[in-house]
């Protein structure tokens, strides 16, 4: 039997939502072990004063296994 914890994380990228999600997972995997699933919860972006997209943001629910 296994138990998993789910946390929300947010990744950002100036390039794309995919890059933002990849950055979030890469960072989470550096401090959390045994990541299992990342579920996209929300997409959004920041807009600069000039009306252009500054960055893409993705909110993920990430699960990881509790260690024994």
GROMACS elastic network, one bead per residue, 0.5 to 0.9 nm:
[ bonds ]
;  ai    aj funct       b0    kb
    2    65     6  0.70709   500
    2    66     6  0.75407   500
    2    67     6  0.89633   500
    3    64     6  0.85527   500
    3    65     6  0.59633   500
    3    66     6  0.58028   500
    3    67     6  0.85675   500
    4    36     6  0.87378   500
    4    63     6  0.61376   500
    4    64     6  0.53557   500
    4    66     6  0.56140   500
    5    62     6  0.81635   500
    5    63     6  0.54479   500
    5    64     6  0.56082   500
    5    65     6  0.64565   500
    5    66     6  0.68452   500
    6    61     6  0.62217   500
    6    62     6  0.54009   500
    6    64     6  0.66823   500
    7    60     6  0.81362   500
    7    61     6  0.55088   500
    7    62     6  0.54214   500
    7    63     6  0.65235   500
    7    64     6  0.86124   500
    8    41     6  0.86560   500
    8    59     6  0.67410   500
    8    60     6  0.55376   500
    8    62     6  0.62139   500
    8    63     6  0.89351   500
    9    24     6  0.67965   500
    9    25     6  0.85209   500
    9    28     6  0.80416   500
    9    58     6  0.82801   500
    9    59     6  0.57287   500
    9    60     6  0.53270   500
    9    61     6  0.64801   500
    9    62     6  0.71980   500
   10    20     6  0.80646   500
   10    21     6  0.78126   500
   10    24     6  0.62019   500
   10    57     6  0.66799   500
   10    58     6  0.55275   500
   10    60     6  0.61738   500
   10    61     6  0.89170   500
   11    17     6  0.85220   500
   11    19     6  0.83123   500
   11    21     6  0.55361   500
   11    22     6  0.76649   500
   11    23     6  0.58417   500
   11    25     6  0.79217   500
   11    27     6  0.87659   500
   11    56     6  0.82216   500
   11    57     6  0.56264   500
   11    58     6  0.53977   500
   11    59     6  0.66344   500
   11    60     6  0.80081   500
   12    15     6  0.88552   500
   12    16     6  0.84447   500
   12    17     6  0.76385   500
   12    19     6  0.76277   500
   12    21     6  0.73931   500
   12    23     6  0.70967   500
   12    24     6  0.73999   500
   12    45     6  0.86889   500
   12    55     6  0.64539   500
   12    56     6  0.55342   500
   12    58     6  0.66168   500
   13    16     6  0.60767   500
   13    17     6  0.70449   500
   13    18     6  0.85477   500
   13    19     6  0.59447   500
   13    21     6  0.84458   500
   13    23     6  0.76172   500
   13    54     6  0.86797   500
   13    55     6  0.54232   500
   13    56     6  0.53131   500
   13    57     6  0.66964   500
   14    17     6  0.87932   500
   14    19     6  0.83820   500
   14    20     6  0.80889   500
   14    53     6  0.80978   500
   14    54     6  0.60564   500
   14    56     6  0.60022   500
   14    57     6  0.88798   500
   15    18     6  0.84115   500
   15    19     6  0.65723   500
   15    20     6  0.78772   500
   15    54     6  0.88242   500
   15    55     6  0.69845   500
   15    56     6  0.69881   500
   16    19     6  0.52077   500
   16    20     6  0.62844   500
   16    21     6  0.87537   500
   16    55     6  0.77154   500
   16    56     6  0.57138   500
   16    57     6  0.82700   500
   17    21     6  0.61731   500
   17    22     6  0.85620   500
   17    43     6  0.73177   500
   17    44     6  0.84678   500
   17    45     6  0.87059   500
   17    55     6  0.87602   500
   17    56     6  0.53916   500
   17    57     6  0.62150   500
   17    58     6  0.62030   500
   18    21     6  0.51693   500
   18    22     6  0.61728   500
   18    23     6  0.85858   500
   18    56     6  0.88495   500
   18    58     6  0.83202   500
   19    22     6  0.50159   500
   19    23     6  0.60472   500
   19    24     6  0.85888   500
   19    56     6  0.84853   500
   20    23     6  0.51290   500
   20    24     6  0.62611   500
   20    25     6  0.87694   500
   20    55     6  0.87772   500
   20    56     6  0.64829   500
   20    57     6  0.59453   500
   20    58     6  0.60643   500
   21    24     6  0.51363   500
   21    25     6  0.62790   500
   21    26     6  0.85667   500
   21    38     6  0.89449   500
   21    40     6  0.83250   500
   21    57     6  0.78548   500
   21    58     6  0.58546   500
   21    59     6  0.78578   500
   21    60     6  0.74910   500
   22    25     6  0.52262   500
   22    26     6  0.60196   500
   22    27     6  0.85639   500
   23    26     6  0.50995   500
   23    27     6  0.61257   500
   23    28     6  0.85314   500
   24    27     6  0.52808   500
   24    28     6  0.60992   500
   24    29     6  0.85412   500
   24    58     6  0.82504   500
   24    59     6  0.86880   500
   24    60     6  0.80580   500
   25    28     6  0.50537   500
   25    29     6  0.59714   500
   25    30     6  0.86684   500
   25    35     6  0.87649   500
   25    38     6  0.77993   500
   25    60     6  0.86917   500
   25    62     6  0.82218   500
   26    29     6  0.52329   500
   26    30     6  0.65568   500
   27    30     6  0.53059   500
   27    31     6  0.72192   500
   27    32     6  0.88208   500
   28    31     6  0.56459   500
   28    32     6  0.57733   500
   28    33     6  0.85694   500
   28    35     6  0.83828   500
   28    62     6  0.86230   500
   29    32     6  0.50466   500
   29    33     6  0.62577   500
   29    34     6  0.80107   500
   29    35     6  0.68186   500
   30    33     6  0.77125   500
   32    35     6  0.68719   500
   32    64     6  0.73797   500
   33    64     6  0.68706   500
   33    65     6  0.76001   500
   33    66     6  0.88376   500
   33    67     6  0.88200   500
   34    63     6  0.86209   500
   34    64     6  0.54656   500
   34    65     6  0.57701   500
   34    66     6  0.83689   500
   34    67     6  0.88145   500
   35    38     6  0.81699   500
   35    62     6  0.72181   500
   35    63     6  0.59217   500
   35    65     6  0.67941   500
   36    62     6  0.74232   500
   36    63     6  0.55660   500
   36    64     6  0.54165   500
   36    65     6  0.73340   500
   37    61     6  0.80072   500
   37    62     6  0.57206   500
   37    63     6  0.54149   500
   37    64     6  0.74756   500
   38    60     6  0.59516   500
   38    61     6  0.55288   500
   38    63     6  0.65415   500
   39    59     6  0.85494   500
   39    60     6  0.54003   500
   39    61     6  0.50998   500
   39    62     6  0.64511   500
   39    63     6  0.86823   500
   40    43     6  0.77924   500
   40    58     6  0.70403   500
   40    59     6  0.61170   500
   40    61     6  0.64799   500
   40    62     6  0.88281   500
   41    58     6  0.75534   500
   41    59     6  0.54083   500
   41    60     6  0.53691   500
   41    61     6  0.65670   500
   42    57     6  0.82426   500
   42    58     6  0.58151   500
   42    59     6  0.50648   500
   42    60     6  0.72224   500
   43    56     6  0.76856   500
   43    57     6  0.59599   500
   43    59     6  0.65514   500
   44    55     6  0.87642   500
   44    56     6  0.62059   500
   44    57     6  0.52352   500
   44    58     6  0.64995   500
   44    59     6  0.84724   500
   45    53     6  0.68221   500
   45    54     6  0.73434   500
   45    55     6  0.55610   500
   45    57     6  0.54149   500
   45    58     6  0.83914   500
   46    52     6  0.85896   500
   46    53     6  0.59546   500
   46    54     6  0.54381   500
   46    55     6  0.53107   500
   46    56     6  0.65877   500
   46    57     6  0.77968   500
   47    50     6  0.78661   500
   47    51     6  0.58129   500
   47    52     6  0.55595   500
   47    54     6  0.53369   500
   47    55     6  0.73691   500
   48    51     6  0.53535   500
   48    52     6  0.55367   500
   48    53     6  0.62706   500
   48    54     6  0.57427   500
   48    55     6  0.89810   500
   49    52     6  0.74752   500
   50    53     6  0.87863   500
   51    54     6  0.88694   500
   53    56     6  0.76601   500
